[in-house]
Amino acid sequence: MKRTLHGVTLAAALFTGGVSLAQSATSPSTMPATKPMAAKGGMVEYKGFMAPADEKAFLERLHHINQTEILQAQLAQKNSQNPDVKSYADNMIKMHTDADQKLMTYATGKKLKLAEPKPMDEMERKAMAATKADTAKLEVLKGPPFDSCYMAGQVSAHDMAIGKVMAAKQGMGATGEMATMLDTLSKELPQHRQMAYTALGKLGSAMGVGGSGADMQGGSMDHGSMNHGATPGGATGGTMGGGTKTK
C-alpha cells in the first residue's frame, strides 16, 4: 500500500508541473519568438529540458524511448491485472511500435546506423541509470504496486519526452522529414501523457485518495530542475536516455 500511495502522490506533483509543458507542446502561441542557441556540449535546451543538437544522437534517444516504452508496456501486460492499465499498455505498444518503424525507416534512408545512446554528461548518465533501475523494479512488481509505479512513471517519462522533443524542435533547425517527425511527436506525446494521467487518476480514485486532474492542478514545479529527464523520486517510465538495450 505504501508503494501504491507513493506512486499516486508522485504523479500528483508531476501533473502540476507537466500540464503546462504538455500544453506548450500543442499551443504555438506559447513558443518562444527566437530559436534557442545550442547549449554547451552540443545540447539544445527548452524550459530546462535538454536534447542533443546532433541528429543521429537525438534519433538514438528517440529509438531508445520507443524500445523502453514497448518493453515496459509488455511488462504491464504480464504483471498487471487492471484493465485500464492493460489497455493503456496495449496502446503504448501499438503507438511506439509504429513511431519506431517510421524513425528507423528515416534513419536508414539517411544512412544513419543507430547505436545504444551514451550519456553526454553526468546528468544524463544518472537519468539512464534511473530508467534501468525502474525497469528492473517493474519486472518484479505485481498487481496494484506495479500499476501505481508504472503509471506514475509514465506520466513522468512523457513529461521528459515532451521536453526533449520541444528542445530538439526549436534548437536543431530540422527540416523536411525530421521536422515533420518532430511536429508529430509534439502532438502525440501530450496525448500519451494524458492517457497515462487518466489511468493513474482512476487508480487513485479506486483507492480513495483522489487523482482526478481537477484535484491536482493547484501546484507548480520548476522545469529547470528536470534537465535531461532527471527523475523526481526515481519514477521514470522511459526517458530518452534510458538504460535498457536498444533492440
SULDA-V243508 format. One record per backbone hydrogen bond with DSSP energy under -1.0 kcal/mol. CO is the residue of the C=O (numbers start at 1). NH is the residue of the N-H. Records with the same first field share a line. If there is no record, write none. Layout:
CO = NH ; NH
This chain:
1 = 5
2 = 6
3 = 7
4 = 8
5 = 9
6 = 10
7 = 11
8 = 12
9 = 13
10 = 14
11 = 15
12 = 16
14 = 18
15 = 19
18 = 22
19 = 23
20 = 24
21 = 25
27 = 30
28 = 31
39 = 42 ; 43
42 = 53
43 = 39
44 = 51
46 = 49
49 = 46
51 = 44
54 = 58
55 = 59
56 = 60
57 = 61
58 = 62
59 = 63
60 = 64
61 = 65
62 = 66
63 = 67
64 = 68
65 = 69
66 = 70
67 = 71
68 = 72
69 = 73
70 = 74
71 = 75
72 = 76
73 = 77
74 = 78
75 = 79
76 = 80
79 = 143
82 = 86
83 = 87
84 = 88
85 = 89
86 = 90
87 = 91
88 = 92
89 = 93
90 = 94
91 = 95
92 = 96
93 = 97
94 = 98
95 = 99
96 = 100
97 = 101
98 = 102
99 = 103
100 = 104
101 = 105
102 = 106
103 = 107
104 = 108
105 = 109
106 = 110
107 = 112
108 = 111
121 = 125
122 = 126
123 = 127
124 = 128
125 = 129
126 = 130
127 = 131
128 = 132
129 = 133
130 = 134
131 = 135
132 = 136
133 = 137
134 = 138
135 = 139
137 = 140 ; 141
143 = 147
144 = 148
145 = 149
146 = 150
147 = 151
148 = 152
149 = 153
150 = 154
151 = 155
152 = 156
153 = 157 ; 237
154 = 158
155 = 159
156 = 160
157 = 161
158 = 162
159 = 163
160 = 164
161 = 165
162 = 166
163 = 167
164 = 168
165 = 169
166 = 170
167 = 171
168 = 172
175 = 178
176 = 180
177 = 181
178 = 182
179 = 183
180 = 184
181 = 185
182 = 186
184 = 188
185 = 189
188 = 192
189 = 193
190 = 194
191 = 195
192 = 196
193 = 197
194 = 198
195 = 199
196 = 200
197 = 201
198 = 202
199 = 203
200 = 204
201 = 205
202 = 206
203 = 207
204 = 209
222 = 225
223 = 226
226 = 229
227 = 230
231 = 234
232 = 235
239 = 242
